Amino acid sequence: MARRIAAGAAYGGGGIGLVGAAAVGLVLAEVQLAKRHVGNGHSGHAPRADGLYGYAYTGPDDPPLRLTMLGDSTAAGQGVHRARQTPGALLASGLAAVAEQPVELCNVAQPGAQSDDLDRQVGLALADPSRVPDVCVIMIGANDVTHRMPPTRSVRHLSAAVRRLRTAGAEVVVGTCPDLGTVEQVQQPLRWLARRASRQLAAAQTIGTVEQGGRTVSLGDLLGPEFEANPRELFGPDNYHPSAEGYATAAMAVLPTVCAALGLWPAEEERPDVSRREGFLPVARAAAEAASEPGTEVTAAMPTAPRGPWALLKRRRRRRLPATDPAPAGNL
């Protein structure tokens, strides 16, 4: 299914339904019930975290790395109250510590955004040709599922965004669609349908991203098993967006891939580790495995193999994030 969705996105195919027509009425009723309990009484704004991180490393010969966040409310950091708790700030601080170099964070993500907003966001990210980001992190997909955007259209917009950013010279890491089936207030059968739709979209996003030269990290654990087991700890006050602890969990999953994309990860860790079930797989199979196991990275390996493109699937060891700077050094 993921391969069909990605192919439809690439070649202009029509929408591929993820939910049977007979279930639509029941699903819509469940959606209305869930909306009554999710997001009540919580601000739709995210803290502004743009600025310079790791400024202790600033020197005359050390220009800052440029990190840009794109996507929806998850990328923006909605659900927390302090800038340093947002995923952008966490990633910028972690990247600065690994690179021993300051990192300039710019966040153009928009709460409520769907994948069709990425074209606008990429335009903002690339507005100044002299300041092209070194790496871009995209987190998108949840709103596509909840608003029933055809998955082929969703992947088409994401693939185009990755292609534009890679053509401009930026590395791209995509945090794929989280598992919406773990939102506490969602009941069956919507829970099962949401989980299935989320994973299918995540797998298709992986195929589309890897084929355009980007990397993906499965964010099923953003709203996945850890969140399902500890909803009071890992969900924020609106019962939908992550708490500070939840964003830290997601950032720990993404940071190693961001560092690897910039050539900052130890060379010995770039080789596949059979003991962690890493290796080279056809891209569609790698995408399916990543969608079912949170924190899994997929990157292009052999794009022109005889039997179609292959990818490298890695399960990187997470490292504890360093304490973030008390505040960014000024706003951008």
C-alpha positions in Angstrom: 0.0 0.0 0.0 2.8 2.4 0.9 4.5 1.7 -2.5 1.1 2.4 -4.3 0.6 5.6 -2.4 4.2 6.8 -3.2 3.8 5.7 -6.9 0.5 7.6 -7.1 2.2 10.7 -5.7 5.1 10.5 -8.1 3.0 9.8 -11.2 -0.1 11.8 -10.5 -2.4 8.9 -9.5 -5.7 9.5 -7.8 -6.3 9.2 -4.1 -6.0 5.8 -2.5 -8.5 5.4 0.3 -7.3 4.2 3.6 -10.7 3.7 5.1 -13.6 1.6 3.6 -16.7 3.5 2.6 -18.9 1.4 4.9 -17.0 2.7 7.9 -17.1 6.4 7.1 -20.3 7.2 9.0 -19.1 5.5 12.1 -15.6 7.1 11.9 -17.1 10.6 11.5 -19.2 10.1 14.6 -16.1 8.9 16.5 -14.2 11.9 15.2 -16.8 14.3 16.6 -16.7 12.6 20.0 -12.8 12.8 20.1 -12.8 16.5 19.2 -14.9 17.3 22.3 -12.1 16.0 24.5 -8.9 16.8 22.6 -7.4 20.3 22.7 -10.0 21.9 25.0 -8.8 25.0 26.8 -5.3 25.1 25.3 -3.6 27.9 23.4 -3.0 27.2 19.7 0.4 29.1 19.9 3.8 27.7 20.2 6.7 29.4 22.1 9.1 31.2 19.7 12.5 29.5 20.0 14.4 31.1 17.0 17.9 32.3 17.8 21.5 31.2 18.4 22.2 28.1 20.5 25.6 26.9 21.8 26.9 30.4 21.7 29.6 29.4 24.1 31.3 27.8 21.0 31.1 31.1 19.0 34.4 32.1 17.5 35.8 34.2 14.7 36.3 31.2 12.5 33.2 29.2 13.5 30.1 30.4 11.6 27.0 28.8 13.0 25.3 25.8 11.5 21.8 26.7 10.2 18.9 24.5 11.4 15.4 25.1 10.0 12.3 23.4 11.3 9.3 22.9 9.0 5.9 21.2 9.4 3.0 21.3 11.8 2.3 22.0 15.5 4.7 19.2 16.4 7.6 20.9 14.7 6.5 24.3 16.1 6.4 22.9 19.7 2.8 23.5 20.5 1.8 22.1 23.9 4.7 23.4 26.0 5.2 26.8 27.6 8.9 27.5 27.3 11.0 27.9 24.2 13.7 25.6 25.4 11.2 22.7 25.6 10.3 22.8 21.9 11.9 20.2 19.6 13.7 22.9 17.6 15.4 24.2 20.7 16.3 20.7 21.9 17.7 19.7 18.5 19.6 23.0 18.1 21.2 22.6 21.6 22.0 18.9 20.9 23.5 19.6 17.5 25.6 22.5 18.9 27.0 20.1 21.6 27.9 17.4 19.1 29.4 19.8 16.5 31.0 22.1 19.2 29.7 24.8 17.0 26.9 27.4 17.4 23.6 26.6 15.8 21.2 29.2 14.4 17.6 28.0 14.6 14.8 29.2 12.4 11.4 27.7 12.8 8.8 28.3 10.0 6.5 25.5 11.1 2.8 26.3 11.4 0.4 24.8 13.9 -2.4 23.1 12.1 -0.5 22.9 8.8 -1.0 20.1 6.4 1.5 18.9 3.8 0.2 21.4 1.2 1.6 24.2 3.4 5.1 23.0 2.9 5.6 24.9 -0.4 5.0 28.1 1.5 7.3 27.1 4.3 10.1 26.0 2.0 9.8 29.4 0.3 10.4 31.1 3.7 13.3 28.7 4.5 15.0 29.5 1.1 14.1 33.2 0.9 17.7 34.3 1.3 20.0 32.4 -1.1 23.0 33.4 0.9 21.6 31.7 4.1 20.5 28.3 2.9 20.0 26.0 5.9 22.6 23.3 6.5 19.9 20.9 7.6 16.1 21.0 7.6 13.9 18.9 9.9 10.3 18.4 8.7 7.6 17.0 11.0 4.3 16.6 9.1 1.4 14.2 8.5 -0.9 14.1 11.5 -3.2 16.8 10.2 -3.3 15.1 6.8 -4.8 12.0 8.4 -7.3 13.9 10.6 -8.4 16.1 7.7 -8.5 13.1 5.4 -6.1 14.5 2.8 -5.6 11.9 0.1 -2.3 10.2 0.9 -1.0 10.5 -2.6 -1.5 14.3 -2.5 0.2 14.4 1.0 3.3 12.5 -0.2 3.4 14.5 -3.4 3.7 17.8 -1.5 6.3 16.3 0.9 8.4 14.9 -1.9 8.4 18.3 -3.7 9.5 20.1 -0.5 12.4 17.6 0.0 13.4 18.0 -3.6 13.5 21.8 -3.4 15.5 21.8 -0.2 18.0 19.2 -1.4 18.4 21.0 -4.7 19.2 24.2 -2.8 22.0 22.3 -0.9 20.3 21.5 2.5 20.3 18.2 4.1 16.7 17.0 5.0 15.5 14.8 7.8 11.8 14.0 7.9 10.0 12.8 11.1 7.2 10.8 9.6 3.6 10.8 10.6 3.1 9.8 14.3 0.8 7.0 15.4 -2.5 8.8 16.0 -4.0 5.6 17.3 -2.5 6.3 20.7 -4.3 9.5 21.4 -6.0 8.6 24.7 -9.4 10.1 23.9 -9.8 8.3 20.5 -12.0 5.2 20.8 -12.4 2.1 18.7 -12.8 1.6 15.8 -11.4 5.0 15.1 -8.3 4.1 17.1 -7.5 1.1 14.8 -8.3 3.1 11.7 -6.2 6.0 12.8 -3.2 3.7 13.6 -3.5 2.0 10.2 -3.8 5.3 8.3 -0.9 6.8 10.2 1.5 3.9 9.6 0.6 3.7 5.9 1.2 7.4 5.4 4.5 7.2 7.4 5.7 4.4 5.1 4.7 6.3 2.0 6.4 9.4 3.3 9.6 7.4 3.8 9.6 6.2 0.2 8.9 9.7 -1.2 11.6 11.3 1.0 14.3 8.8 0.4 13.8 8.9 -3.4 14.4 12.6 -3.2 17.7 12.3 -1.3 16.4 12.9 2.2 16.4 10.8 5.4 13.5 9.8 7.6 13.0 8.9 11.2 9.9 7.0 12.3 8.1 9.1 14.9 5.6 6.4 15.9 7.1 6.9 19.4 6.0 10.5 19.4 2.5 9.3 20.1 3.5 5.6 20.3 4.0 2.9 22.9 5.8 5.1 25.4 3.0 7.6 25.2 0.3 4.9 25.3 1.9 3.5 28.5 2.4 7.0 30.2 -0.3 9.3 28.8 -0.3 11.6 31.8 3.5 12.1 31.6 4.1 12.2 27.9 1.0 14.1 26.6 0.5 17.8 27.2 -2.5 19.5 28.8 -4.5 19.4 25.6 -4.4 15.5 25.6 -3.1 15.6 22.0 0.3 17.4 21.7 3.3 16.1 23.5 4.5 17.5 26.8 8.1 18.6 27.4 9.1 15.0 28.2 7.4 13.9 25.0 9.2 16.4 22.8 12.5 15.4 24.5 11.8 11.7 23.6 11.1 12.7 19.9 14.2 14.9 19.8 16.4 12.1 21.1 15.2 10.0 18.2 15.8 12.6 15.5 19.2 14.1 16.7 21.4 11.2 15.7 20.1 11.3 12.2 20.5 15.1 12.0 24.1 14.7 13.1 24.7 11.8 10.6 23.3 13.9 7.8 25.9 16.5 8.5 28.7 14.0 8.9 29.1 14.5 12.6 28.3 11.0 13.8 31.2 8.5 14.5 32.2 6.7 11.3 32.0 3.3 12.9 28.3 3.8 13.6 27.5 4.4 10.0 28.1 0.8 9.2 25.0 -1.5 9.6 25.0 -3.5 12.8 23.5 -6.9 12.2 22.9 -7.3 16.0 20.5 -4.4 15.8 18.8 -5.8 12.7 20.2 -3.1 10.5 21.0 -3.5 6.8 20.2 -2.8 3.2 16.6 -3.5 2.0 14.4 -2.5 -0.9 13.1 0.9 -0.1 9.5 -0.1 0.2 10.3 -2.9 2.7 12.6 -0.6 4.7 9.8 1.9 4.8 7.3 -0.6 6.1 9.7 -1.8 8.8 10.4 1.7 9.9 6.7 2.6 10.2 6.2 -0.3 12.6 9.2 0.4 14.8 9.6 3.9 16.3 13.0 5.6 16.0 14.1 3.8 12.9 16.1 5.7 10.3 15.9 5.1 6.5 18.3 6.7 4.0 19.0 6.1 0.4 21.7 3.5 -0.4 21.5 2.2 -4.0 19.0 4.4 -5.9 19.6 2.6 -9.2 19.8 -1.0 -8.2 18.6 -3.6 -10.8 15.5 -4.4 -8.9 14.6 -0.9 -7.9 16.0 1.5 -5.2 17.4 0.1 -2.0 17.8 1.9 1.4 19.8 1.5 4.5 17.7 0.9 7.6 19.4 1.8 10.9 18.3 1.7 14.5 20.6 4.3 16.0 21.5 4.4 19.7 19.9 7.3 21.3 22.1 9.7 23.4 20.9 11.8 26.2 20.3 15.4 25.1 22.4 18.1 26.8 20.8 20.7 28.9 19.5 23.4 26.6 20.7 27.0 26.8 18.5 29.0 29.2 17.4 31.1 26.2 18.4 31.6 22.6 20.9 34.4 22.1 18.4 36.8 20.5 15.6 36.3 18.0 16.0 36.0 14.3 
